[in-house]
Amino acid sequence: MDACNLIRAPILHPAGPVALAERDLLFTAVFVMLVVVVPVFVMTFLFAWRYRASGGRGRYTPNWYYSGKVDAIIWLVPALIVVVLGYLLWTETHKLDPYRQLVSGTEPLEVEAIAQDWKWLFIYPELGVASVNELVFPSNRSLSLKITSDTVMNSFFIPALGGQIYAMAGMQTRLHLLADKPGCFRGRNMQYSGHGFPEQRFAVRALAKEEFDAWLSRARKSPEKLDMAAYRALAAPSVDHPVSYYSGVAPRLYDSIIEKYAGKHPE
């Protein structure tokens, strides 16, 4: 991660279509709410000037107590804003369904993500490799994530690509992301999970196809195999775990993690 040129304020500089749609929705909501905020500030200064003690032209009417027009504006404008925001959030939320597969012209890359204390394990079931604290995938190819936790609740988040979704023991959530171009980003757990929480982050690398193939070749040369014994050692609590690779993964390892919380024994 140290070699990456990480973008500051990645939410405002999205690197994929999901994050871009989320940013645009954020800006739209802010602009709609400014319909109330801007007039309030303008009227504050206007009233202070118009009704000032020395030379103000405002008419002094101490017995005035009600205006139907003012009452209508006070209630109808906020109500209209709530309706507009509600419509936007309803429609855009369904468009940004994290379970919906993205269109990228190629088959999505399947990755199984497991939250641990205090690190992230990424299994590539189609490729037969796994990595710790590093998520690597080709740019311009959609990423299909299956996410669970082998500890307390975590929250998976890559701000530059969009989508924050919970990882829960015994359950699976899904998330689809896409990087428009090669880049390096930061991901982390956004749900407080104990002593090592501040260090529970991971590198995210979207690579050109040739670079991804080279990374995959390096991972396949790792002497480490992720069998059940190696997994139990990895799952032990540790802080600031270095990036590491496994050139083999035990069959159905990800499924067995979910099943053990449902009272089933892993195979």
Backbone as CSV, one residue per row, in Angstrom:
resi,resn,N_x,N_y,N_z,CA_x,CA_y,CA_z,C_x,C_y,C_z
1,MET,0.821,-1.202,0.000,0.000,0.000,0.000,0.857,1.256,0.000
2,ASP,2.060,1.182,0.535,2.897,2.363,0.631,3.273,2.910,-0.735
3,ALA,3.320,2.019,-1.775,3.709,2.452,-3.112,2.548,3.077,-3.871
4,CYS,1.379,3.069,-3.287,0.196,3.571,-3.980,0.113,5.092,-3.846
5,ASN,-0.364,5.720,-4.899,-0.692,7.140,-4.836,-2.173,7.264,-4.509
6,LEU,-2.488,7.231,-3.226,-3.878,7.220,-2.799,-4.503,8.590,-2.979
7,ILE,-5.745,8.601,-3.454,-6.471,9.840,-3.686,-7.046,10.348,-2.370
8,ARG,-6.817,11.627,-2.108,-7.433,12.225,-0.928,-8.910,12.473,-1.198
9,ALA,-9.724,12.331,-0.151,-11.181,12.484,-0.291,-11.696,11.638,-1.446
10,PRO,-11.498,10.300,-1.404,-11.878,9.451,-2.541,-13.366,9.480,-2.852
11,ILE,-14.197,9.791,-1.861,-15.640,9.843,-2.125,-15.958,10.937,-3.145
12,LEU,-15.168,12.017,-3.131,-15.385,13.111,-4.069,-14.652,12.901,-5.385
13,HIS,-13.800,11.884,-5.460,-13.065,11.565,-6.683,-13.239,10.078,-6.985
14,PRO,-14.430,9.663,-7.384,-14.726,8.237,-7.576,-13.914,7.621,-8.703
15,ALA,-13.644,6.328,-8.553,-12.874,5.600,-9.561,-13.694,4.510,-10.231
16,GLY,-15.003,4.515,-10.002,-15.872,3.509,-10.590,-17.297,4.009,-10.686
17,PRO,-18.154,3.325,-11.448,-19.521,3.802,-11.671,-20.387,3.817,-10.414
18,VAL,-20.155,2.891,-9.492,-20.955,2.854,-8.265,-20.638,4.068,-7.404
19,ALA,-19.358,4.325,-7.181,-18.962,5.484,-6.378,-19.375,6.788,-7.049
20,LEU,-19.317,6.833,-8.377,-19.733,8.036,-9.103,-21.224,8.306,-8.895
21,ALA,-22.047,7.269,-8.987,-23.491,7.437,-8.778,-23.785,7.866,-7.343
22,GLU,-23.046,7.315,-6.384,-23.246,7.699,-4.985,-22.838,9.156,-4.758
23,ARG,-21.732,9.573,-5.362,-21.303,10.966,-5.214,-22.319,11.922,-5.821
24,ASP,-22.825,11.595,-7.025,-23.809,12.454,-7.672,-25.089,12.555,-6.848
25,LEU,-25.489,11.437,-6.238,-26.675,11.455,-5.387,-26.435,12.329,-4.160
26,LEU,-25.224,12.272,-3.602,-24.877,13.125,-2.456,-24.958,14.599,-2.836
27,PHE,-24.381,14.962,-3.986,-24.422,16.352,-4.432,-25.854,16.800,-4.701
28,THR,-26.650,15.943,-5.328,-28.040,16.290,-5.617,-28.817,16.555,-4.329
29,ALA,-28.624,15.702,-3.325,-29.317,15.882,-2.050,-28.907,17.192,-1.388
30,VAL,-27.614,17.518,-1.457,-27.136,18.773,-0.860,-27.764,19.972,-1.569
31,PHE,-27.796,19.954,-2.900,-28.362,21.068,-3.655,-29.848,21.242,-3.349
32,VAL,-30.558,20.137,-3.205,-31.990,20.226,-2.880,-32.179,20.858,-1.501
33,MET,-31.355,20.449,-0.545,-31.478,20.996,0.810,-31.063,22.459,0.883
34,LEU,-30.231,22.894,-0.057,-29.836,24.301,-0.079,-31.016,25.223,-0.387
35,VAL,-32.100,24.661,-0.934,-33.303,25.454,-1.182,-33.806,26.076,0.127
36,VAL,-33.572,25.413,1.243,-33.954,25.942,2.554,-32.795,26.706,3.181
37,VAL,-31.610,26.162,3.098,-30.456,26.742,3.809,-30.109,28.131,3.284
38,VAL,-30.027,28.303,1.955,-29.621,29.585,1.378,-30.609,30.700,1.722
39,PRO,-31.928,30.512,1.530,-32.859,31.584,1.916,-32.790,31.955,3.391
40,VAL,-32.536,30.982,4.271,-32.440,31.281,5.706,-31.294,32.252,5.974
41,PHE,-30.131,32.004,5.383,-28.987,32.904,5.589,-29.245,34.274,4.957
42,VAL,-29.854,34.276,3.770,-30.137,35.544,3.100,-31.111,36.370,3.930
43,MET,-32.180,35.731,4.401,-33.176,36.466,5.179,-32.643,36.915,6.531
44,THR,-31.716,36.159,7.093,-31.128,36.567,8.375,-30.447,37.929,8.252
45,PHE,-29.613,38.064,7.224,-28.924,39.340,7.020,-29.895,40.427,6.537
46,LEU,-30.876,40.051,5.701,-31.843,41.016,5.205,-32.693,41.585,6.340
47,PHE,-33.189,40.726,7.219,-34.021,41.186,8.327,-33.206,42.043,9.298
48,ALA,-31.952,41.617,9.561,-31.111,42.398,10.472,-30.878,43.807,9.934
49,TRP,-30.758,43.928,8.611,-30.559,45.249,7.999,-31.863,46.041,7.929
50,ARG,-32.925,45.388,7.536,-34.193,46.100,7.335,-34.794,46.565,8.660
51,TYR,-34.624,45.788,9.715,-35.249,46.128,11.000,-34.216,46.613,12.023
52,ARG,-33.094,47.142,11.554,-32.087,47.667,12.468,-32.631,48.878,13.223
53,ALA,-32.077,49.119,14.395,-32.575,50.188,15.268,-32.333,51.578,14.692
54,SER,-31.245,51.754,13.958,-30.910,53.082,13.426,-31.166,53.119,11.923
55,GLY,-32.304,53.641,11.527,-32.589,53.875,10.124,-33.180,52.728,9.361
56,GLY,-33.585,51.671,10.047,-34.202,50.556,9.340,-35.556,50.928,8.774
57,ARG,-35.890,50.421,7.574,-37.165,50.749,6.924,-38.271,49.741,7.227
58,GLY,-37.972,48.726,8.023,-38.995,47.739,8.364,-40.086,48.342,9.231
59,ARG,-41.319,47.928,9.006,-42.448,48.472,9.762,-42.604,47.732,11.074
60,TYR,-42.734,48.463,12.169,-42.858,47.874,13.493,-44.316,47.519,13.753
61,THR,-44.622,46.213,13.851,-46.009,45.760,14.082,-46.005,44.763,15.239
62,PRO,-45.993,45.259,16.471,-45.878,44.362,17.636,-47.098,43.476,17.849
63,ASN,-48.261,43.815,17.276,-49.473,43.019,17.500,-49.686,41.957,16.417
64,TRP,-48.778,41.884,15.431,-48.919,40.880,14.375,-48.596,39.504,14.947
65,TYR,-49.441,38.519,14.641,-49.206,37.199,15.228,-49.405,36.055,14.256
66,TYR,-49.981,36.290,13.061,-50.203,35.149,12.166,-50.266,35.612,10.721
67,SER,-49.712,34.744,9.821,-49.809,34.959,8.381,-49.976,33.610,7.704
68,GLY,-51.057,33.446,6.983,-51.296,32.192,6.276,-50.223,31.911,5.233
69,LYS,-49.752,32.965,4.532,-48.712,32.779,3.515,-47.406,32.289,4.139
70,VAL,-47.016,32.938,5.247,-45.786,32.519,5.916,-45.915,31.095,6.429
71,ASP,-47.070,30.773,7.011,-47.293,29.430,7.532,-47.220,28.388,6.414
72,ALA,-47.785,28.715,5.247,-47.763,27.793,4.117,-46.337,27.550,3.632
73,ILE,-45.556,28.630,3.552,-44.165,28.487,3.099,-43.356,27.649,4.081
74,ILE,-43.564,27.911,5.384,-42.803,27.204,6.411,-43.029,25.697,6.348
75,TRP,-44.283,25.297,6.014,-44.599,23.869,6.006,-44.470,23.223,4.627
76,LEU,-44.889,23.924,3.591,-44.929,23.302,2.269,-43.546,23.117,1.655
77,VAL,-42.666,24.106,1.828,-41.329,23.986,1.233,-40.558,22.806,1.839
78,PRO,-40.461,22.689,3.174,-39.780,21.500,3.716,-40.457,20.192,3.312
79,ALA,-41.803,20.197,3.265,-42.506,18.983,2.866,-42.160,18.602,1.431
80,LEU,-42.057,19.592,0.555,-41.692,19.328,-0.834,-40.273,18.777,-0.922
81,ILE,-39.363,19.322,-0.120,-37.990,18.834,-0.116,-37.933,17.385,0.352
82,VAL,-38.694,17.055,1.385,-38.734,15.677,1.877,-39.250,14.740,0.788
83,VAL,-40.275,15.163,0.058,-40.832,14.335,-1.018,-39.788,14.119,-2.115
84,VAL,-39.110,15.190,-2.514,-38.090,15.074,-3.566,-36.953,14.173,-3.119
85,LEU,-36.458,14.383,-1.900,-35.378,13.546,-1.394,-35.815,12.092,-1.254
86,GLY,-37.036,11.884,-0.797,-37.547,10.526,-0.674,-37.618,9.821,-2.015
87,TYR,-38.077,10.550,-3.050,-38.146,9.967,-4.399,-36.750,9.625,-4.913
88,LEU,-35.806,10.551,-4.731,-34.441,10.307,-5.203,-33.822,9.105,-4.497
89,LEU,-33.952,9.054,-3.175,-33.349,7.969,-2.420,-33.995,6.629,-2.760
90,TRP,-35.290,6.622,-2.962,-35.991,5.367,-3.290,-35.537,4.833,-4.643
91,THR,-35.546,5.693,-5.647,-35.190,5.242,-6.995,-33.699,4.912,-7.097
92,GLU,-32.841,5.761,-6.544,-31.396,5.533,-6.666,-30.942,4.358,-5.814
93,THR,-31.590,4.131,-4.677,-31.217,2.989,-3.847,-31.425,1.684,-4.590
94,HIS,-32.527,1.571,-5.326,-32.766,0.345,-6.094,-31.782,0.228,-7.255
95,LYS,-31.409,1.354,-7.863,-30.421,1.307,-8.947,-29.055,0.879,-8.427
96,LEU,-28.764,1.239,-7.157,-27.470,0.930,-6.563,-27.525,-0.312,-5.674
97,ASP,-28.447,-1.207,-5.966,-28.555,-2.456,-5.222,-27.203,-3.182,-5.248
98,PRO,-26.562,-3.395,-4.089,-25.236,-4.022,-4.093,-25.239,-5.453,-4.611
99,TYR,-26.408,-6.087,-4.645,-26.497,-7.456,-5.143,-26.641,-7.507,-6.671
100,ARG,-26.857,-6.366,-7.280,-27.051,-6.324,-8.728,-25.713,-6.390,-9.446
101,GLN,-25.601,-7.307,-10.393,-24.349,-7.466,-11.135,-24.153,-6.310,-12.102
102,LEU,-22.918,-5.816,-12.170,-22.594,-4.711,-13.057,-22.269,-5.223,-14.455
103,VAL,-22.541,-4.392,-15.444,-22.263,-4.748,-16.830,-20.892,-4.217,-17.209
104,SER,-19.979,-5.118,-17.589,-18.629,-4.690,-17.966,-18.138,-5.351,-19.243
105,GLY,-18.970,-6.179,-19.876,-18.577,-6.832,-21.123,-17.836,-8.136,-20.924
106,THR,-17.454,-8.456,-19.686,-16.775,-9.714,-19.381,-17.419,-10.330,-18.142
107,GLU,-17.127,-11.597,-17.922,-17.638,-12.263,-16.729,-17.004,-11.648,-15.480
108,PRO,-17.783,-11.447,-14.421,-17.215,-10.852,-13.202,-16.201,-11.787,-12.549
109,LEU,-15.256,-11.207,-11.849,-14.284,-11.980,-11.087,-14.863,-12.254,-9.709
110,GLU,-14.985,-13.526,-9.357,-15.549,-13.905,-8.069,-14.461,-13.868,-6.987
111,VAL,-14.770,-13.196,-5.879,-13.861,-13.133,-4.735,-14.678,-13.336,-3.464
112,GLU,-14.161,-14.160,-2.567,-14.806,-14.399,-1.275,-14.002,-13.683,-0.190
113,ALA,-14.651,-12.763,0.511,-13.977,-11.948,1.522,-14.424,-12.385,2.921
114,ILE,-13.452,-12.599,3.804,-13.734,-13.024,5.176,-13.079,-12.030,6.133
115,ALA,-13.882,-11.419,6.992,-13.361,-10.511,8.008,-12.877,-11.305,9.208
116,GLN,-11.668,-10.979,9.687,-11.094,-11.629,10.852,-10.609,-10.553,11.830
117,ASP,-10.126,-10.993,12.989,-9.518,-10.069,13.950,-8.020,-10.006,13.674
118,TRP,-7.460,-8.935,13.177,-8.067,-7.736,12.617,-7.466,-7.583,11.238
119,LYS,-8.004,-8.314,10.304,-7.480,-8.381,8.945,-8.577,-8.896,8.026
120,TRP,-8.283,-8.880,6.720,-9.227,-9.363,5.721,-8.556,-10.443,4.890
121,LEU,-9.277,-11.527,4.678,-8.822,-12.626,3.830,-9.649,-12.624,2.560
122,PHE,-8.968,-12.681,1.414,-9.639,-12.700,0.115,-9.292,-14.000,-0.610
123,ILE,-10.333,-14.774,-0.920,-10.168,-16.057,-1.607,-10.667,-15.906,-3.041
124,TYR,-9.869,-16.382,-3.986,-10.234,-16.376,-5.406,-10.572,-17.810,-5.800
125,PRO,-11.831,-18.230,-5.655,-12.166,-19.651,-5.864,-11.909,-20.131,-7.289
126,GLU,-12.078,-19.262,-8.279,-11.857,-19.678,-9.659,-10.375,-19.806,-9.987
127,LEU,-9.531,-19.086,-9.239,-8.100,-19.042,-9.547,-7.269,-19.897,-8.597
128,GLY,-7.881,-20.335,-7.488,-7.182,-21.213,-6.565,-6.141,-20.541,-5.709
129,VAL,-6.248,-19.223,-5.497,-5.292,-18.508,-4.655,-6.052,-17.690,-3.619
130,ALA,-5.305,-17.156,-2.646,-5.894,-16.300,-1.616,-4.856,-15.275,-1.200
131,SER,-5.321,-14.158,-0.677,-4.427,-13.097,-0.206,-4.964,-12.530,1.097
132,VAL,-4.057,-11.986,1.891,-4.418,-11.355,3.155,-4.114,-9.869,3.049
133,ASN,-5.104,-9.058,3.344,-4.975,-7.594,3.367,-4.586,-6.992,2.025
134,GLU,-4.911,-7.665,0.946,-4.721,-7.099,-0.382,-5.768,-7.683,-1.326
135,LEU,-6.551,-6.807,-1.926,-7.567,-7.202,-2.901,-7.113,-6.707,-4.272
136,VAL,-6.859,-7.639,-5.183,-6.338,-7.309,-6.507,-7.291,-7.845,-7.562
137,PHE,-7.572,-7.050,-8.576,-8.472,-7.468,-9.642,-8.212,-6.628,-10.884
138,PRO,-8.639,-7.087,-12.057,-8.419,-6.318,-13.280,-9.342,-5.105,-13.343
139,SER,-8.818,-4.004,-13.836,-9.672,-2.838,-14.074,-10.583,-3.127,-15.256
140,ASN,-11.707,-2.422,-15.303,-12.710,-2.586,-16.353,-13.301,-3.988,-16.401
141,ARG,-13.154,-4.736,-15.319,-13.839,-6.023,-15.169,-14.561,-5.996,-13.839
142,SER,-15.835,-6.296,-13.848,-16.615,-6.192,-12.618,-16.119,-7.198,-11.580
143,LEU,-16.239,-6.796,-10.338,-15.802,-7.604,-9.202,-17.036,-8.031,-8.423
144,SER,-17.198,-9.340,-8.264,-18.345,-9.887,-7.545,-17.858,-10.448,-6.214
145,LEU,-18.226,-9.772,-5.129,-17.742,-10.137,-3.797,-18.817,-10.862,-2.995
146,LYS,-18.423,-11.961,-2.374,-19.209,-12.609,-1.343,-18.514,-12.309,-0.022
147,ILE,-19.251,-11.803,0.955,-18.624,-11.264,2.162,-19.251,-11.894,3.405
148,THR,-18.398,-12.329,4.321,-18.860,-12.832,5.609,-17.833,-12.469,6.669
149,SER,-18.109,-12.867,7.904,-17.200,-12.579,9.018,-16.966,-13.843,9.828
150,ASP,-15.731,-14.017,10.287,-15.410,-15.119,11.195,-15.126,-14.559,12.589
151,THR,-15.743,-13.426,12.868,-15.615,-12.785,14.166,-16.859,-11.919,14.367
152,VAL,-16.736,-10.806,15.066,-17.876,-9.921,15.285,-18.241,-9.213,13.983
153,MET,-19.312,-8.433,14.010,-19.749,-7.712,12.819,-18.681,-6.733,12.341
154,ASN,-18.428,-6.743,11.040,-17.522,-5.807,10.386,-18.297,-5.077,9.293
155,SER,-17.682,-4.045,8.738,-18.294,-3.323,7.625,-17.241,-3.113,6.536
156,PHE,-17.482,-3.685,5.370,-16.549,-3.656,4.242,-16.774,-2.378,3.442
157,PHE,-15.681,-1.619,3.203,-15.842,-0.331,2.535,-14.590,0.022,1.747
158,ILE,-14.782,0.343,0.459,-13.727,0.888,-0.399,-14.263,2.222,-0.919
159,PRO,-13.951,3.348,-0.281,-14.577,4.625,-0.620,-14.452,5.025,-2.079
160,ALA,-13.327,4.761,-2.718,-13.133,5.191,-4.103,-13.972,4.404,-5.084
161,LEU,-14.425,3.206,-4.690,-15.218,2.365,-5.589,-16.680,2.293,-5.180
162,GLY,-16.985,2.653,-3.927,-18.374,2.717,-3.499,-18.808,1.480,-2.745
163,GLY,-19.896,1.630,-2.021,-20.527,0.500,-1.383,-19.947,0.128,-0.040
164,GLN,-20.649,0.445,1.025,-20.300,-0.028,2.360,-21.345,-1.052,2.758
165,ILE,-20.892,-2.251,3.118,-21.852,-3.312,3.411,-21.328,-4.145,4.570
166,TYR,-22.229,-4.646,5.394,-21.823,-5.350,6.611,-21.401,-6.781,6.317
167,ALA,-20.448,-7.237,7.125,-20.015,-8.634,7.123,-20.397,-9.221,8.472
168,MET,-21.210,-10.291,8.472,-21.743,-10.844,9.704,-21.490,-12.339,9.768
169,ALA,-21.135,-12.814,10.933,-20.844,-14.227,11.136,-22.092,-15.070,10.840
170,GLY,-21.895,-16.156,10.109,-22.999,-17.056,9.777,-23.901,-16.552,8.679
171,MET,-23.562,-15.402,8.075,-24.378,-14.828,7.016,-23.488,-14.393,5.863
172,GLN,-24.089,-14.220,4.703,-23.351,-13.763,3.527,-24.023,-12.546,2.932
173,THR,-23.232,-11.526,2.624,-23.719,-10.376,1.868,-22.970,-10.325,0.546
174,ARG,-23.533,-9.596,-0.422,-22.933,-9.515,-1.748,-22.667,-8.059,-2.093
175,LEU,-21.646,-7.863,-2.910,-21.291,-6.521,-3.349,-20.635,-6.615,-4.719
176,HIS,-21.078,-5.758,-5.657,-20.499,-5.715,-6.994,-19.871,-4.342,-7.209
177,LEU,-18.607,-4.335,-7.620,-17.871,-3.098,-7.844,-17.150,-3.155,-9.188
178,LEU,-16.698,-1.988,-9.639,-15.970,-1.901,-10.895,-15.054,-0.692,-10.844
179,ALA,-13.794,-0.882,-11.284,-12.842,0.228,-11.396,-12.725,0.602,-12.864
180,ASP,-12.914,1.882,-13.178,-12.884,2.337,-14.561,-11.503,2.246,-15.191
181,LYS,-10.475,2.349,-14.369,-9.106,2.337,-14.886,-8.177,1.831,-13.782
182,PRO,-6.944,1.477,-14.143,-6.014,1.007,-13.111,-5.809,2.055,-12.029
183,GLY,-5.651,1.583,-10.819,-5.449,2.488,-9.696,-5.233,1.728,-8.415
184,CYS,-4.865,2.453,-7.386,-4.616,1.875,-6.073,-5.463,2.628,-5.056
185,PHE,-6.195,1.899,-4.247,-7.139,2.501,-3.324,-6.960,1.882,-1.939
186,ARG,-7.703,2.420,-0.990,-7.663,1.891,0.372,-9.036,1.359,0.747
187,GLY,-9.046,0.200,1.366,-10.273,-0.363,1.916,-10.086,-0.596,3.399
188,ARG,-11.187,-0.679,4.123,-11.064,-0.911,5.560,-12.395,-1.362,6.149
189,ASN,-12.322,-1.771,7.393,-13.505,-2.069,8.189,-13.984,-0.780,8.834
190,MET,-15.259,-0.443,8.651,-15.814,0.785,9.208,-16.633,0.545,10.480
191,GLN,-16.679,-0.704,10.945,-17.441,-1.039,12.146,-16.463,-1.362,13.267
192,TYR,-16.532,-0.624,14.369,-15.603,-0.871,15.475,-15.681,-2.329,15.912
193,SER,-14.505,-2.979,15.992,-14.495,-4.414,16.265,-13.432,-4.811,17.287
194,GLY,-12.983,-3.865,18.097,-12.067,-4.244,19.159,-10.698,-3.595,19.044
195,HIS,-9.730,-4.185,19.745,-8.408,-3.599,19.939,-7.707,-3.241,18.633
196,GLY,-7.730,-4.107,17.641,-6.980,-3.882,16.407,-7.745,-3.162,15.325
197,PHE,-8.895,-2.610,15.647,-9.740,-1.961,14.639,-9.025,-0.871,13.849
198,PRO,-8.237,0.026,14.461,-7.607,1.101,13.670,-6.699,0.585,12.563
199,GLU,-6.136,-0.612,12.717,-5.214,-1.151,11.723,-5.883,-2.117,10.750
200,GLN,-7.183,-2.268,10.861,-7.866,-3.245,9.990,-8.204,-2.610,8.644
201,ARG,-7.193,-2.458,7.835,-7.361,-1.894,6.509,-6.648,-2.792,5.497
202,PHE,-6.940,-2.591,4.230,-6.334,-3.433,3.203,-6.099,-2.624,1.935
203,ALA,-5.122,-3.058,1.156,-4.812,-2.414,-0.111,-5.751,-2.944,-1.187
204,VAL,-6.155,-2.071,-2.071,-7.023,-2.441,-3.203,-6.314,-1.998,-4.471
205,ARG,-6.042,-2.946,-5.356,-5.307,-2.640,-6.577,-6.104,-3.095,-7.790
206,ALA,-6.473,-2.136,-8.627,-7.094,-2.435,-9.918,-5.989,-2.361,-10.963
207,LEU,-5.702,-3.475,-11.626,-4.552,-3.566,-12.519,-4.977,-3.811,-13.956
208,ALA,-4.126,-3.415,-14.875,-4.306,-3.805,-16.268,-4.183,-5.327,-16.356
209,LYS,-4.750,-5.922,-17.409,-4.801,-7.380,-17.506,-3.410,-8.005,-17.391
210,GLU,-2.412,-7.440,-18.056,-1.071,-8.010,-18.009,-0.498,-7.952,-16.598
211,GLU,-0.748,-6.850,-15.895,-0.249,-6.716,-14.525,-0.980,-7.665,-13.587
212,PHE,-2.271,-7.855,-13.825,-3.021,-8.800,-12.986,-2.515,-10.221,-13.201
213,ASP,-2.252,-10.585,-14.435,-1.714,-11.922,-14.714,-0.371,-12.123,-14.025
214,ALA,0.449,-11.066,-13.995,1.749,-11.158,-13.315,1.555,-11.319,-11.811
215,TRP,0.598,-10.584,-11.243,0.307,-10.734,-9.813,-0.178,-12.145,-9.510
216,LEU,-1.061,-12.665,-10.352,-1.584,-14.018,-10.148,-0.456,-15.043,-10.215
217,SER,0.484,-14.838,-11.132,1.618,-15.749,-11.239,2.449,-15.741,-9.965
218,ARG,2.659,-14.558,-9.369,3.412,-14.475,-8.121,2.668,-15.172,-6.987
219,ALA,1.361,-14.974,-6.933,0.574,-15.606,-5.872,0.625,-17.127,-5.988
220,ARG,0.591,-17.635,-7.199,0.614,-19.089,-7.398,1.970,-19.702,-7.070
221,LYS,2.999,-18.876,-6.964,4.330,-19.366,-6.606,4.562,-19.363,-5.096
222,SER,3.599,-18.876,-4.339,3.757,-18.850,-2.890,3.851,-20.271,-2.345
223,PRO,4.758,-20.520,-1.406,4.869,-21.861,-0.836,3.768,-22.176,0.181
224,GLU,3.003,-21.163,0.574,1.968,-21.345,1.596,0.676,-21.881,0.990
225,LYS,0.050,-22.831,1.705,-1.243,-23.389,1.317,-2.255,-23.081,2.421
226,LEU,-3.460,-22.685,2.027,-4.477,-22.332,3.016,-5.375,-23.535,3.284
227,ASP,-4.850,-24.501,4.027,-5.682,-25.610,4.485,-6.331,-25.201,5.802
228,MET,-7.078,-26.101,6.425,-7.812,-25.743,7.628,-6.872,-25.388,8.780
229,ALA,-5.747,-26.077,8.878,-4.803,-25.767,9.951,-4.211,-24.374,9.755
230,ALA,-3.837,-24.059,8.506,-3.287,-22.733,8.218,-4.340,-21.653,8.435
231,TYR,-5.594,-21.985,8.115,-6.647,-20.993,8.316,-6.848,-20.698,9.797
232,ARG,-6.848,-21.726,10.622,-7.039,-21.495,12.064,-5.910,-20.643,12.629
233,ALA,-4.689,-20.852,12.149,-3.573,-20.023,12.607,-3.740,-18.581,12.150
234,LEU,-4.208,-18.397,10.909,-4.417,-17.053,10.375,-5.541,-16.333,11.114
235,ALA,-6.573,-17.068,11.496,-7.746,-16.452,12.128,-7.478,-15.986,13.548
236,ALA,-6.361,-16.410,14.150,-6.030,-15.942,15.497,-5.844,-14.422,15.471
237,PRO,-6.304,-13.705,16.495,-6.202,-12.240,16.493,-4.774,-11.763,16.279
238,SER,-4.609,-10.812,15.360,-3.313,-10.188,15.112,-3.566,-8.785,14.574
239,VAL,-2.616,-7.886,14.809,-2.749,-6.485,14.413,-1.716,-6.159,13.349
240,ASP,-2.153,-5.392,12.330,-1.259,-4.944,11.265,-0.577,-6.123,10.581
241,HIS,-1.366,-7.100,10.194,-0.843,-8.304,9.529,-0.295,-7.930,8.158
242,PRO,0.884,-8.404,7.796,1.440,-8.053,6.480,0.676,-8.716,5.344
243,VAL,0.787,-8.148,4.154,0.193,-8.763,2.968,0.874,-10.106,2.726
244,SER,0.083,-11.141,2.520,0.633,-12.471,2.270,-0.273,-13.207,1.290
245,TYR,0.288,-14.279,0.697,-0.419,-15.010,-0.355,-0.428,-16.503,-0.068
246,TYR,-1.449,-17.163,-0.610,-1.565,-18.613,-0.537,-1.795,-19.144,-1.946
247,SER,-1.014,-20.161,-2.321,-1.119,-20.711,-3.674,-2.134,-21.842,-3.772
248,GLY,-2.764,-22.181,-2.676,-3.805,-23.200,-2.679,-4.781,-22.931,-1.557
249,VAL,-6.035,-23.310,-1.759,-7.087,-23.065,-0.769,-7.885,-24.344,-0.565
250,ALA,-8.166,-24.673,0.674,-8.962,-25.861,0.983,-10.335,-25.754,0.334
251,PRO,-10.862,-26.847,-0.221,-12.180,-26.805,-0.860,-13.266,-26.359,0.125
252,ARG,-14.145,-25.493,-0.343,-15.297,-25.020,0.416,-14.904,-24.350,1.739
253,LEU,-13.743,-23.760,1.789,-13.313,-23.097,3.024,-14.270,-21.973,3.398
254,TYR,-14.619,-21.144,2.422,-15.517,-20.017,2.686,-16.874,-20.518,3.190
255,ASP,-17.430,-21.517,2.539,-18.731,-22.045,2.960,-18.665,-22.631,4.368
256,SER,-17.545,-23.276,4.700,-17.430,-23.888,6.023,-17.402,-22.837,7.122
257,ILE,-16.880,-21.646,6.814,-16.868,-20.568,7.812,-18.286,-20.134,8.127
258,ILE,-19.117,-20.036,7.113,-20.521,-19.663,7.340,-21.261,-20.769,8.072
259,GLU,-21.028,-22.018,7.661,-21.781,-23.144,8.222,-21.492,-23.379,9.693
260,LYS,-20.277,-23.086,10.147,-19.958,-23.382,11.549,-20.769,-22.512,12.504
261,TYR,-21.241,-21.346,12.044,-22.079,-20.503,12.888,-23.550,-20.913,12.820
262,ALA,-23.858,-21.808,11.887,-25.229,-22.326,11.789,-25.336,-23.689,12.475
263,GLY,-24.310,-24.051,13.216,-24.347,-25.320,13.950,-23.868,-26.493,13.138
264,LYS,-23.328,-26.246,11.929,-22.828,-27.330,11.098,-21.317,-27.412,11.249
265,HIS,-20.793,-28.601,11.058,-19.357,-28.791,11.157,-18.731,-28.705,9.781
266,PRO,-17.637,-27.971,9.641,-16.979,-27.880,8.347,-16.453,-29.227,7.891
267,GLU,-16.495,-29.446,6.611,-16.009,-30.689,6.063,-14.487,-30.741,6.100
